Amino acid sequence: MRDVVDAFANNGIKYKVVYCTEAHPTDGWMNQFAPAQFKNVAYAQTIDERLRVARTFARSCGVADTDVIVDGIGDELERAYEARPERLYVVGGGNVLWRCGPGPWEYDVAGLTAFLQAYA
């Protein structure tokens, strides 16, 4: 993904990471599939808890140097965009211009690259 970000950085394409709700929390769905550093993470009950986990996520995924937008504790972005468990979007002018299916099964970096080549 970093290659795509770098390839289009000079075309005015801005890359953002959006952290939505916690994946595989201890008090939720399929915790046995959580990455090791998140095995003991429960659903955030406060925005401070969500921010703390989002920072850990950003560091562990190597995106700590990227702007990370963190969803509110009410999961408004998750409900509006259905981004779980992971998804790629292109947003412009307040509209969704492109999105892939839910990852990891339909995570489509090649499709994103093709769209950005045509769009940029």
C-alpha positions as CSV (number, residue, x, y, z in Angstrom):
1,M,0.0,0.0,0.0
2,R,2.9,2.3,0.8
3,D,4.0,2.0,-2.9
4,V,0.6,3.3,-4.1
5,V,0.7,6.2,-1.6
6,D,4.1,7.2,-2.8
7,A,3.2,6.8,-6.5
8,F,0.3,9.3,-6.3
9,A,1.6,11.7,-3.7
10,N,2.7,14.2,-6.3
11,N,-0.7,14.1,-8.0
12,G,-2.5,15.8,-5.1
13,I,-3.9,12.5,-3.7
14,K,-3.9,12.6,0.1
15,Y,-3.7,9.3,2.0
16,K,-5.5,9.0,5.3
17,V,-5.9,6.0,7.7
18,V,-9.3,5.8,9.4
19,Y,-9.4,3.8,12.6
20,C,-13.0,2.7,13.2
21,T,-14.1,0.3,15.9
22,E,-11.9,-2.3,17.6
23,A,-11.5,-5.5,15.6
24,H,-11.8,-8.8,17.5
25,P,-12.2,-7.3,21.0
26,T,-12.2,-9.5,24.1
27,D,-15.8,-8.6,24.6
28,G,-16.8,-9.0,21.0
29,W,-16.5,-11.2,17.9
30,M,-13.8,-13.8,17.2
31,N,-11.1,-12.6,19.6
32,Q,-9.0,-15.7,18.7
33,F,-8.2,-14.0,15.4
34,A,-6.9,-10.8,17.0
35,P,-3.2,-10.0,16.3
36,A,-1.1,-10.6,19.4
37,Q,-0.7,-7.0,20.4
38,F,-4.5,-6.6,20.5
39,K,-5.5,-9.9,22.2
40,N,-6.3,-8.0,25.4
41,V,-8.2,-5.1,23.8
42,A,-11.9,-4.7,24.6
43,Y,-14.4,-2.4,22.9
44,A,-13.4,1.2,23.8
45,Q,-15.9,2.8,26.3
46,T,-14.4,6.3,26.1
47,I,-12.8,8.3,23.4
48,D,-9.5,8.3,25.3
49,E,-9.5,4.5,25.2
50,R,-10.2,4.5,21.5
51,L,-7.4,7.0,20.9
52,R,-5.0,4.9,22.9
53,V,-5.7,1.8,20.9
54,A,-5.7,3.7,17.6
55,R,-2.1,5.0,18.5
56,T,-1.0,1.4,19.2
57,F,-2.6,0.3,15.9
58,A,-0.8,3.1,13.9
59,R,2.6,2.2,15.4
60,S,2.2,-1.6,14.9
61,C,1.0,-1.1,11.3
62,G,3.8,1.3,10.4
63,V,1.5,4.2,9.8
64,A,2.3,6.4,12.8
65,D,3.7,9.0,10.4
66,T,0.4,9.2,8.5
67,D,-2.7,11.2,9.5
68,V,-4.9,8.8,11.3
69,I,-8.6,9.8,11.6
70,V,-10.2,8.1,14.6
71,D,-13.9,7.3,14.6
72,G,-16.0,8.6,17.5
73,I,-17.0,6.4,20.3
74,G,-20.5,6.1,18.7
75,D,-18.9,4.5,15.6
76,E,-20.5,7.0,13.3
77,L,-17.9,6.5,10.5
78,E,-18.1,2.7,10.7
79,R,-21.9,2.8,10.4
80,A,-21.9,5.3,7.5
81,Y,-19.1,3.6,5.5
82,E,-19.2,0.0,6.6
83,A,-15.4,-0.1,6.7
84,R,-15.0,-3.1,8.9
85,P,-12.8,-5.2,8.9
86,E,-10.7,-3.1,6.5
87,R,-11.6,-1.3,3.3
88,L,-10.0,1.1,0.8
89,Y,-12.0,4.2,-0.3
90,V,-11.4,7.1,-2.6
91,V,-13.4,10.1,-1.4
92,G,-13.6,13.4,-3.3
93,G,-15.9,16.4,-3.2
94,G,-17.8,14.8,-0.3
95,N,-18.6,11.7,-2.3
96,V,-17.3,8.1,-2.4
97,L,-15.7,7.8,-5.8
98,W,-14.4,4.2,-5.4
99,R,-14.3,1.5,-2.8
100,C,-13.2,-2.1,-2.6
101,G,-15.1,-4.9,-0.9
102,P,-14.4,-5.8,2.7
103,G,-10.9,-7.0,3.4
104,P,-9.0,-9.1,3.7
105,W,-11.0,-11.1,1.1
106,E,-11.7,-8.2,-1.3
107,Y,-8.9,-5.8,-0.4
108,D,-8.1,-4.6,-3.8
109,V,-4.9,-2.5,-4.1
110,A,-4.6,-3.3,-7.8
111,G,-8.2,-1.9,-8.3
112,L,-7.3,1.2,-6.3
113,T,-4.2,1.7,-8.4
114,A,-6.2,1.4,-11.7
115,F,-8.8,3.8,-10.4
116,L,-6.2,6.4,-9.3
117,Q,-4.3,6.1,-12.6
118,A,-7.6,6.9,-14.5
119,Y,-8.7,9.6,-12.0
120,A,-5.3,11.4,-11.5
